Amino acid sequence: MSEYVRTPVSPSGLKPGRYFAAGFAGEHIAGTEFVIGAMFVAWGVGAMDVIKGLALGNLLAVLTWVLICTPIATNTRLTLYAYMEKIAGPGFMKIYSLINGALFCILAGAMITVSASAVRILFDIPPQVEWYPSDTGFILVVMCVGAVVTFAAAKGFTFVARFAEVSAPWLVCMFLVGALVIMPVLIEATPAVTGIKTFGDFILLAETSIWIDQQSGMNFWHVVAIAWGANLAFHGALGDMSMLRFARKTWYGWYSALGMFIGHFAAWLAAGVMGAGAAVLLSTSLTSLDAGAVAFQALGPVGILAVIIAGWTTSNPTIYRAGLAFQSVFPGLSRTKVTIAVGVVTTVIAGFPFVFTGLLNFLGIMALVMAPTGGIIVAEHYLLRRLGGIRYWRAVRGSLINIPAVATWLLALLAAAFLHFAAAIHILFLFLPAWFVALIIYPLLALALGAGSVDRSQAAAMEEAEVRRRRDEKAWLDAGSVSVSRPGVGWHHIGLALSATCLIVLLATGLYGYISGEDTTAKNVLLVPTIVYFFISILIVILGAPDKDDVADHE
């Protein structure tokens, strides 16, 4: 499966919106939600600061996908790595891809650790809250989980998207149900609250027993920074070009709202509720619990499955991205072989839960390191010609490395380091100045070092080729070549209706657990509709007729 690693996606390879709706929802309703959602509780950030901060930060993240990442992805139809090589040269890309791929490996490893934190409950393995593994059984669990995740990522974009398509709706239900089922525990532990009848009652409960303002120094703006910057590598640094290059329409970037406001808003809040409730049930500190322990206390056996699948839905596409990064360094190897190798390395990393235990700092570092490249790409794509330069001037000149790009990256990181050490700016905020420093410095350095003096006729020929490609793509789409044929659509709709019924039963069970306080009964009942849901949904994906848009995944 070539997956258009170094060339623009052909019109026949473009995907409909449902792939991106499922992809965003599945990837961002994931294992990290259990960790980050509970982290706000441990931080001691006030309830309203958490709610308002998440709302603003997630809105900014969606707008970054919509206004920056998706337009460039659909305009070029290239992966981030192919486009960055065109701008900055193969020398730059080897360095960038190695760093980017390594960061993605570490992040995917954290997600495998999250999944393993649930599986370890089945074997009575203690929580892994140190940076190193403290039980050999945990290492074996990580190896098994890593093998499954690597297999899924090696199958390619369509397989990853379909896995998310099945998992995402169920995961949404599990976060909501978990919060509902464990809510009576918090109400019982809060004398000032006898029930949740109004939003004011919920806020009183939240301020008293969940997000208790401890004047810790972490506040509204820190929450905004996390919500916006947690996925900076994907939107502001354009990592999601690898996925969004397949989008038929630019407005598909709005599907990121599904991931942000269901995953990084509702799920983070629900995870906070579950984390606080689990700590009450176990009479322990939240910092001593891992994601598996929290989900098991809230959802019972189904909670174990929820954390496993939540970790998979993030680690699958993250390993896929890491595979693309390393393949750009080793183009002679197939994407599948590189992805398998990446999966092995990622699994080894997952055995050492240092990222899981220090996820906040890692996300801040990842956002900071990747931010300048986003500013460089935006400057080259939009600003350089307006300032009198020539886009793709490095390619026209034929140099192996774009010196202004390298200098810009280093200067942006130095500026961020200065702000951190001299002005005590928290690492969570540093991605923003780094991005804008790169946006400003790069075109100035490029113009000073020859971006306006290369052969304009050769540059014009490159631009004309791009115009022709986009014109041919538009003609293909306008001709209606993307129509979908689904034999047996009646059975398909019946399956969807049955799956939806299972989700309704799950939500009803959560409401029953909340109203009655019978959490044990609710946890046991959840297992049956979950099994039925996955059985039906997997059949829909496997037996459903392949869409014509699936021809993207070809040799």
Secondary structure per residue as TSV (DSSP state, phi and psi in degrees):
chain	resnum	aa	ss	phi	psi
A	1	M	-	360.0	111.0
A	2	S	-	-73.5	-36.9
A	3	E	T	55.8	24.2
A	4	Y	T	51.8	52.5
A	5	V	S	-64.2	-40.5
A	6	R	S	-118.9	2.3
A	7	T	S	-126.6	159.7
A	8	P	-	-63.0	146.6
A	9	V	-	-64.7	133.2
A	10	S	-	-75.0	158.9
A	11	P	G	-55.0	-36.9
A	12	S	G	-69.1	-15.2
A	13	G	G	-91.7	-1.9
A	14	L	-	-74.0	148.1
A	15	K	B	-110.9	152.5
A	16	P	-	-77.8	171.1
A	17	G	H	-61.9	-29.6
A	18	R	H	-62.7	-29.5
A	19	Y	H	-62.1	-40.2
A	20	F	H	-81.6	-33.3
A	21	A	H	-60.0	-48.5
A	22	A	H	-68.1	-40.0
A	23	G	H	-63.1	-48.8
A	24	F	H	-64.1	-46.2
A	25	A	H	-64.1	-43.7
A	26	G	H	-68.8	-43.6
A	27	E	H	-70.1	-34.3
A	28	H	H	-101.0	6.4
A	29	I	S	-113.4	84.5
A	30	A	S	-140.9	-172.3
A	31	G	H	-61.7	-33.9
A	32	T	H	-62.5	-25.3
A	33	E	H	-61.8	-37.0
A	34	F	H	-64.4	-35.3
A	35	V	H	-78.1	-54.1
A	36	I	H	-69.1	-41.2
A	37	G	H	-57.8	-42.4
A	38	A	H	-72.9	-25.9
A	39	M	H	-62.9	-37.5
A	40	F	H	-62.2	-33.6
A	41	V	H	-65.4	-47.3
A	42	A	H	-66.0	-31.2
A	43	W	H	-65.0	-32.8
A	44	G	T	84.3	34.4
A	45	V	-	-86.4	137.5
A	46	G	-	-63.0	154.6
A	47	A	H	-58.6	-49.0
A	48	M	H	-68.9	-32.7
A	49	D	H	-63.3	-39.4
A	50	V	H	-66.1	-48.8
A	51	I	H	-65.1	-49.8
A	52	K	H	-68.4	-39.5
A	53	G	H	-63.8	-41.0
A	54	L	H	-66.1	-38.4
A	55	A	H	-62.5	-48.1
A	56	L	H	-69.9	-46.2
A	57	G	H	-61.7	-40.8
A	58	N	H	-70.8	-33.7
A	59	L	H	-62.7	-43.5
A	60	L	H	-63.2	-37.6
A	61	A	H	-64.2	-44.7
A	62	V	H	-60.9	-44.9
A	63	L	H	-63.7	-32.5
A	64	T	H	-67.1	-41.4
A	65	W	I	-62.2	-44.6
A	66	V	I	-70.5	-42.9
A	67	L	I	-92.4	-21.8
A	68	I	I	-117.5	-60.0
A	69	C	I	-71.0	-52.1
A	70	T	H	-64.6	-44.5
A	71	P	H	-58.5	-40.6
A	72	I	H	-70.8	-38.9
A	73	A	H	-63.3	-45.6
A	74	T	H	-77.2	-21.3
A	75	N	H	-76.3	-37.2
A	76	T	H	-99.3	-29.8
A	77	R	-	59.8	28.2
A	78	L	-	-113.3	157.8
A	79	T	-	-69.4	162.1
A	80	L	H	-55.6	-39.2
A	81	Y	H	-71.3	-40.7
A	82	A	H	-66.5	-39.8
A	83	Y	H	-72.9	-39.1
A	84	M	H	-65.9	-34.9
A	85	E	H	-66.1	-38.0
A	86	K	H	-62.9	-36.0
A	87	I	H	-82.7	-49.5
A	88	A	H	-105.3	-10.2
A	89	G	-	96.4	157.6
A	90	P	H	-63.6	-31.5
A	91	G	H	-63.9	-47.1
A	92	F	H	-61.6	-43.0
A	93	M	H	-66.6	-32.4
A	94	K	H	-62.8	-43.3
A	95	I	H	-66.2	-49.2
A	96	Y	H	-62.1	-44.9
A	97	S	H	-66.0	-38.2
A	98	L	H	-63.2	-44.6
A	99	I	H	-66.7	-47.4
A	100	N	H	-63.4	-45.3
A	101	G	H	-62.0	-39.6
A	102	A	H	-63.7	-41.7
A	103	L	H	-63.9	-42.2
A	104	F	H	-64.7	-36.9
A	105	C	H	-61.3	-43.2
A	106	I	H	-65.2	-43.1
A	107	L	H	-63.7	-44.9
A	108	A	H	-63.2	-36.5
A	109	G	H	-61.3	-38.9
A	110	A	H	-62.1	-37.6
A	111	M	H	-70.4	-35.4
A	112	I	H	-65.4	-38.4
A	113	T	H	-60.1	-40.7
A	114	V	H	-60.5	-48.0
A	115	S	H	-60.7	-42.5
A	116	A	H	-65.7	-28.0
A	117	S	H	-64.4	-22.9
A	118	A	H	-85.4	-44.2
A	119	V	H	-61.4	-34.0
A	120	R	H	-62.5	-23.6
A	121	I	H	-63.6	-36.5
A	122	L	H	-63.8	-25.1
A	123	F	T	-111.6	14.6
A	124	D	T	56.6	37.4
A	125	I	-	-87.4	134.1
A	126	P	-	-66.3	156.6
A	127	P	-	-57.5	142.5
A	128	Q	-	-100.9	90.9
A	129	V	-	-109.0	4.4
A	130	E	S	-96.3	174.7
A	131	W	S	-78.8	-12.7
A	132	Y	S	-120.4	158.4
A	133	P	-	-74.1	135.6
A	134	S	-	-109.0	7.9
A	135	D	-	-150.0	130.3
A	136	T	H	-65.7	-28.9
A	137	G	H	-61.8	-35.7
A	138	F	H	-64.3	-38.2
A	139	I	H	-61.9	-42.3
A	140	L	H	-63.9	-39.9
A	141	V	H	-62.4	-44.5
A	142	V	H	-59.8	-41.9
A	143	M	H	-61.2	-42.1
A	144	C	H	-67.2	-45.6
A	145	V	H	-63.4	-43.3
A	146	G	H	-61.2	-36.7
A	147	A	H	-64.0	-42.6
A	148	V	H	-65.6	-45.2
A	149	V	H	-63.9	-42.1
A	150	T	H	-63.6	-40.9
A	151	F	H	-58.5	-45.7
A	152	A	H	-63.7	-44.5
A	153	A	H	-65.5	-36.2
A	154	A	H	-67.4	-22.9
A	155	K	T	-71.1	-18.1
A	156	G	-	106.8	-178.9
A	157	F	H	-59.3	-46.8
A	158	T	H	-63.7	-42.9
A	159	F	H	-63.3	-44.2
A	160	V	H	-60.7	-44.4
A	161	A	H	-65.4	-38.8
A	162	R	H	-70.5	-34.3
A	163	F	H	-61.1	-43.8
A	164	A	H	-66.2	-36.0
A	165	E	H	-59.6	-38.1
A	166	V	H	-76.9	-41.8
A	167	S	H	-80.3	-35.8
A	168	A	H	-56.9	-50.7
A	169	P	H	-60.0	-39.3
A	170	W	H	-66.7	-40.7
A	171	L	H	-63.4	-39.6
A	172	V	H	-56.8	-47.5
A	173	C	H	-59.8	-41.0
A	174	M	H	-65.3	-39.7
A	175	F	H	-63.7	-45.1
A	176	L	H	-65.9	-44.9
A	177	V	H	-64.0	-42.5
A	178	G	H	-59.4	-42.9
A	179	A	H	-65.0	-40.7
A	180	L	H	-65.0	-45.7
A	181	V	H	-65.6	-36.5
A	182	I	H	-90.6	-9.3
A	183	M	H	-57.7	-42.0
A	184	P	H	-57.9	-30.4
A	185	V	H	-62.4	-43.0
A	186	L	H	-70.5	-38.7
A	187	I	H	-62.5	-43.4
A	188	E	H	-63.7	-30.8
A	189	A	T	-85.6	0.3
A	190	T	-	-119.7	97.4
A	191	P	T	-58.1	-29.6
A	192	A	T	-75.6	-10.5
A	193	V	-	-123.6	126.4
A	194	T	S	-105.5	-12.4
A	195	G	-	177.6	166.0
A	196	I	-	-106.5	97.8
A	197	K	-	-109.4	-23.0
A	198	T	S	-136.1	167.7
A	199	F	H	-62.7	-33.3
A	200	G	H	-62.2	-37.7
A	201	D	H	-63.0	-41.3
A	202	F	H	-64.4	-43.1
A	203	I	H	-63.0	-40.1
A	204	L	H	-61.9	-44.0
A	205	L	H	-62.9	-43.9
A	206	A	I	-62.2	-43.2
A	207	E	I	-73.1	-24.4
A	208	T	I	-91.9	-37.7
A	209	S	I	-127.8	-6.5
A	210	I	I	-118.0	-78.3
A	211	W	S	-98.2	85.9
A	212	I	-	-90.1	120.9
A	213	D	-	-69.2	111.1
A	214	Q	-	-108.2	12.9
A	215	Q	-	50.9	46.7
A	216	S	-	-84.0	-7.3
A	217	G	S	98.3	-16.4
A	218	M	-	-91.3	130.6
A	219	N	-	-141.4	-163.6
A	220	F	H	-50.3	-47.0
A	221	W	H	-69.9	-30.5
A	222	H	H	-66.7	-38.3
A	223	V	H	-65.7	-42.6
A	224	V	H	-58.0	-45.6
A	225	A	H	-62.9	-40.0
A	226	I	H	-66.2	-47.2
A	227	A	H	-62.6	-36.7
A	228	W	H	-81.2	-44.3
A	229	G	H	-88.6	-13.4
A	230	A	T	-57.8	-33.7
A	231	N	T	-115.3	27.1
A	232	L	T	-56.6	-37.3
A	233	A	T	-60.1	-25.8
A	234	F	T	-92.1	-38.1
A	235	H	T	-101.9	-63.1
A	236	G	T	-67.5	-30.7
A	237	A	T	-97.4	5.4
A	238	L	-	66.5	24.1
A	239	G	T	-60.0	-29.6
A	240	D	T	-78.5	4.5
A	241	M	H	-56.6	-33.3
A	242	S	H	-60.2	-31.8
A	243	M	H	-94.3	-46.3
A	244	L	H	-74.5	-11.2
A	245	R	T	-63.2	-20.1
A	246	F	T	-85.1	-5.8
A	247	A	B	-73.3	131.2
A	248	R	S	-69.2	-33.3
A	249	K	S	-124.4	143.9
A	250	T	G	-66.0	-31.9
A	251	W	G	-68.5	-5.9
A	252	Y	G	-61.6	-16.8
A	253	G	G	-58.8	-25.6
A	254	W	G	-66.3	-19.3
A	255	Y	G	-63.3	-17.4
A	256	S	H	-60.5	-23.0
A	257	A	H	-61.6	-29.4
A	258	L	I	-63.2	-43.9
A	259	G	I	-70.0	-39.9
A	260	M	I	-74.0	-46.9
A	261	F	I	-90.6	-19.1
A	262	I	I	-91.4	-44.3
A	263	G	I	-83.7	-54.6
A	264	H	I	-92.0	7.3
A	265	F	I	-122.8	-72.3
A	266	A	I	-61.9	-44.8
A	267	A	I	-69.6	-37.1
A	268	W	H	-63.9	-41.2
A	269	L	H	-65.1	-44.7
A	270	A	H	-62.6	-39.2
A	271	A	H	-65.5	-35.2
A	272	G	H	-62.5	-42.9
A	273	V	H	-61.9	-47.0
A	274	M	H	-63.1	-41.2
A	275	G	H	-63.6	-45.3
A	276	A	H	-63.4	-41.6
A	277	G	H	-66.1	-40.8
A	278	A	H	-63.1	-40.0
A	279	A	H	-63.2	-37.7
A	280	V	H	-66.7	-46.0
A	281	L	H	-60.9	-39.2
A	282	L	H	-94.1	-2.8
A	283	S	T	52.4	49.6
A	284	T	S	-142.1	173.6
A	285	S	-	-79.2	143.3
A	286	L	G	-62.3	-30.1
A	287	T	G	-67.7	-15.4
A	288	S	G	-92.4	2.5
A	289	L	-	-109.1	144.2
A	290	D	-	-101.0	178.4
A	291	A	H	-60.9	-38.7
A	292	G	H	-62.1	-42.7
A	293	A	H	-64.7	-41.7
A	294	V	H	-62.7	-49.2
A	295	A	H	-66.3	-36.4
A	296	F	H	-66.1	-39.6
A	297	Q	H	-66.9	-33.4
A	298	A	H	-84.6	-36.5
A	299	L	H	-121.9	-4.8
A	300	G	T	71.2	-148.6
A	301	P	H	-56.2	-34.8
A	302	V	H	-65.2	-28.2
A	303	G	H	-61.4	-35.1
A	304	I	H	-61.6	-47.1
A	305	L	H	-63.1	-38.1
A	306	A	H	-61.2	-44.3
A	307	V	H	-69.4	-38.7
A	308	I	H	-59.4	-51.7
A	309	I	H	-69.0	-36.7
A	310	A	H	-61.0	-40.6
A	311	G	H	-66.5	-39.5
A	312	W	H	-63.1	-42.7
A	313	T	H	-65.3	-20.7
A	314	T	H	-95.1	-42.2
A	315	S	H	-68.1	-32.3
A	316	N	H	-57.3	-60.1
A	317	P	H	-68.5	-25.5
A	318	T	H	-70.8	-41.2
A	319	I	H	-65.2	-37.7
A	320	Y	H	-58.1	-45.6
A	321	R	H	-65.0	-42.6
A	322	A	H	-61.7	-38.0
A	323	G	H	-61.5	-42.2
A	324	L	H	-62.6	-39.6
A	325	A	H	-62.2	-49.0
A	326	F	H	-72.6	-28.1
A	327	Q	H	-67.9	-28.9
A	328	S	H	-67.5	-21.5
A	329	V	H	-86.2	-33.3
A	330	F	-	-121.7	71.0
A	331	P	T	-65.3	-17.2
A	332	G	T	-73.9	-15.6
A	333	L	S	-95.8	148.6
A	334	S	-	-71.8	155.9
A	335	R	H	-61.0	-37.6
A	336	T	H	-63.1	-46.2
A	337	K	H	-64.1	-42.1
A	338	V	H	-64.3	-41.8
A	339	T	H	-63.2	-39.7
A	340	I	H	-63.5	-43.1
A	341	A	H	-62.4	-42.1
A	342	V	H	-61.6	-41.1
A	343	G	H	-61.0	-37.8
A	344	V	H	-64.4	-47.1
A	345	V	H	-62.1	-43.1
A	346	T	H	-62.1	-39.3
A	347	T	H	-64.5	-38.6
A	348	V	H	-62.4	-44.1
A	349	I	H	-60.9	-40.4
A	350	A	H	-61.9	-24.7
A	351	G	T	-69.3	-14.2
A	352	F	S	-115.2	99.3
A	353	P	T	-75.1	35.3
A	354	F	H	-68.6	-32.4
A	355	V	H	-74.5	-40.1
A	356	F	H	-58.5	-40.8
A	357	T	H	-81.9	-15.8
A	358	G	T	-129.6	42.4
A	359	L	H	-61.5	-38.4
A	360	L	H	-58.7	-51.6
A	361	N	H	-64.6	-37.8
A	362	F	H	-63.9	-43.6
A	363	L	H	-62.0	-37.7
A	364	G	H	-65.2	-43.0
A	365	I	H	-65.7	-43.6
A	366	M	H	-62.1	-43.9
A	367	A	H	-62.5	-41.9
A	368	L	H	-65.1	-46.5
A	369	V	H	-64.7	-38.4
A	370	M	H	-83.8	-23.8
A	371	A	H	-55.2	-46.4
A	372	P	H	-59.3	-32.9
A	373	T	H	-66.6	-33.0
A	374	G	H	-63.8	-43.4
A	375	G	H	-62.8	-38.5
A	376	I	H	-63.7	-46.6
A	377	I	H	-63.8	-45.3
A	378	V	H	-62.4	-40.9
A	379	A	I	-63.6	-44.3
A	380	E	I	-66.6	-41.4
A	381	H	I	-71.9	-39.5
A	382	Y	I	-113.3	-36.6
A	383	L	I	-94.5	-34.2
A	384	L	T	-58.8	-46.1
A	385	R	G	-65.9	-35.9
A	386	R	G	-67.9	-22.4
A	387	L	G	-96.1	7.6
A	388	G	T	96.5	3.7
A	389	G	-	-92.4	-174.7
A	390	I	-	-122.2	122.8
A	391	R	T	-66.6	142.6
A	392	Y	T	65.0	29.9
A	393	W	H	-61.9	-32.0
A	394	R	H	-64.1	-41.8
A	395	A	H	-65.7	-38.6
A	396	V	H	-64.2	-42.0
A	397	R	H	-71.7	-28.8
A	398	G	T	82.6	14.9
A	399	S	-	-74.8	151.4
A	400	L	S	-75.6	-23.7
A	401	I	S	-144.4	141.0
A	402	N	-	-90.8	99.7
A	403	I	H	-59.5	-44.4
A	404	P	H	-57.9	-34.2
A	405	A	H	-67.1	-44.5
A	406	V	H	-62.6	-46.5
A	407	A	H	-62.5	-39.9
A	408	T	H	-63.1	-45.2
A	409	W	H	-58.0	-47.8
A	410	L	H	-66.3	-42.8
A	411	L	H	-64.6	-38.4
A	412	A	H	-64.7	-41.2
A	413	L	H	-68.4	-37.1
A	414	L	H	-64.9	-40.7
A	415	A	H	-61.7	-41.8
A	416	A	H	-65.8	-40.5
A	417	A	H	-62.9	-39.6
A	418	F	H	-61.7	-45.6
A	419	L	H	-62.9	-35.0
A	420	H	H	-72.0	-47.4
A	421	F	H	-87.0	-33.6
A	422	A	H	-89.6	-34.9
A	423	A	S	-110.6	4.6
A	424	A	-	56.8	36.1
A	425	I	-	-76.4	129.3
A	426	H	-	-62.3	145.5
A	427	I	G	-58.4	-26.3
A	428	L	G	-64.2	-26.1
A	429	F	G	-93.6	-9.5
A	430	L	T	-72.3	-20.1
A	431	F	H	-62.4	-31.8
A	432	L	H	-69.0	-53.7
A	433	P	H	-62.7	-34.3
A	434	A	H	-62.8	-41.5
A	435	W	H	-64.6	-46.3
A	436	F	H	-74.2	-32.7
A	437	V	H	-60.7	-43.5
A	438	A	H	-64.7	-41.6
A	439	L	H	-59.4	-36.2
A	440	I	H	-85.1	-45.2
A	441	I	H	-72.3	-39.9
A	442	Y	H	-58.2	-52.5
A	443	P	H	-63.3	-31.5
A	444	L	H	-66.9	-46.0
A	445	L	H	-66.4	-40.0
A	446	A	H	-62.1	-44.8
A	447	L	H	-64.9	-37.4
A	448	A	H	-68.1	-26.0
A	449	L	T	-109.6	21.3
A	450	G	T	112.1	11.0
A	451	A	T	-68.0	-15.1
A	452	G	T	-106.4	4.1
A	453	S	S	-122.4	15.7
A	454	V	S	-85.8	175.4
A	455	D	-	-64.5	107.8
A	456	R	H	-70.5	-28.7
A	457	S	H	-66.9	-39.4
A	458	Q	H	-67.8	-40.2
A	459	A	H	-63.9	-39.9
A	460	A	H	-63.7	-36.8
A	461	A	H	-64.6	-38.9
A	462	M	H	-65.2	-42.4
A	463	E	H	-65.3	-39.4
A	464	E	H	-65.4	-37.7
A	465	A	H	-62.3	-38.1
A	466	E	H	-66.1	-41.0
A	467	V	H	-62.1	-43.5
A	468	R	H	-62.9	-42.3
A	469	R	H	-61.9	-44.1
A	470	R	H	-67.6	-34.9
A	471	R	H	-66.7	-43.0
A	472	D	H	-64.3	-38.8
A	473	E	H	-62.9	-44.4
A	474	K	H	-62.8	-41.3
A	475	A	H	-63.9	-39.9
A	476	W	H	-64.1	-44.1
A	477	L	H	-68.0	-41.3
A	478	D	H	-65.8	-26.2
A	479	A	T	-74.5	-4.4
A	480	G	T	79.7	23.6
A	481	S	T	-73.7	-4.2
A	482	V	T	-100.0	11.7
A	483	S	-	-60.3	145.3
A	484	V	-	-109.3	135.4
A	485	S	-	-115.1	122.8
A	486	R	-	-124.8	91.2
A	487	P	T	-59.4	146.4
A	488	G	T	69.8	31.5
A	489	V	H	-62.4	-26.5
A	490	G	H	-61.6	-46.9
A	491	W	H	-62.7	-36.8
A	492	H	H	-60.5	-45.6
A	493	H	H	-67.6	-36.4
A	494	I	H	-62.5	-42.9
A	495	G	H	-61.5	-42.9
A	496	L	H	-62.5	-40.2
A	497	A	H	-63.9	-40.8
A	498	L	H	-66.6	-39.8
A	499	S	H	-62.3	-44.0
A	500	A	H	-62.3	-37.6
A	501	T	H	-62.0	-40.8
A	502	C	H	-61.1	-41.3
A	503	L	H	-64.7	-39.5
A	504	I	H	-63.4	-41.2
A	505	V	H	-62.4	-40.2
A	506	L	H	-61.9	-46.4
A	507	L	H	-63.9	-40.5
A	508	A	H	-62.8	-36.8
A	509	T	H	-65.2	-40.0
A	510	G	H	-62.4	-42.7
A	511	L	H	-63.1	-39.9
A	512	Y	H	-60.3	-45.5
A	513	G	H	-61.8	-37.2
A	514	Y	H	-69.6	-47.0
A	515	I	H	-70.8	-43.1
A	516	S	H	-87.2	-23.3
A	517	G	-	76.8	5.6
A	518	E	-	-85.9	74.2
A	519	D	H	-68.6	-34.2
A	520	T	H	-64.1	-45.1
A	521	T	H	-61.6	-45.0
A	522	A	H	-61.3	-43.6
A	523	K	H	-62.3	-38.4
A	524	N	H	-70.5	-37.7
A	525	V	H	-68.3	-31.2
A	526	L	T	-58.4	-27.0
A	527	L	H	-65.8	-40.3
A	528	V	H	-65.8	-55.1
A	529	P	H	-63.2	-26.0
A	530	T	H	-65.7	-46.8
A	531	I	H	-61.8	-44.7
A	532	V	H	-63.5	-42.1
A	533	Y	H	-59.0	-49.6
A	534	F	H	-69.8	-35.0
A	535	F	H	-60.9	-48.4
A	536	I	H	-68.2	-44.5
A	537	S	H	-65.4	-39.9
A	538	I	H	-66.8	-37.9
A	539	L	H	-62.1	-40.3
A	540	I	H	-59.7	-43.9
A	541	V	H	-70.8	-42.6
A	542	I	H	-74.9	-45.1
A	543	L	H	-90.9	-17.0
A	544	G	S	-61.7	141.7
A	545	A	-	-61.9	137.7
A	546	P	-	-64.8	136.1
A	547	D	-	-74.4	155.8
A	548	K	G	-64.1	-25.2
A	549	D	G	-71.7	-11.7
A	550	D	G	-74.9	-5.2
A	551	V	G	-68.3	-3.8
A	552	A	G	-61.1	-34.3
A	553	D	S	-88.6	80.0
A	554	H	-	-128.1	163.3
A	555	E	-	-77.4	360.0
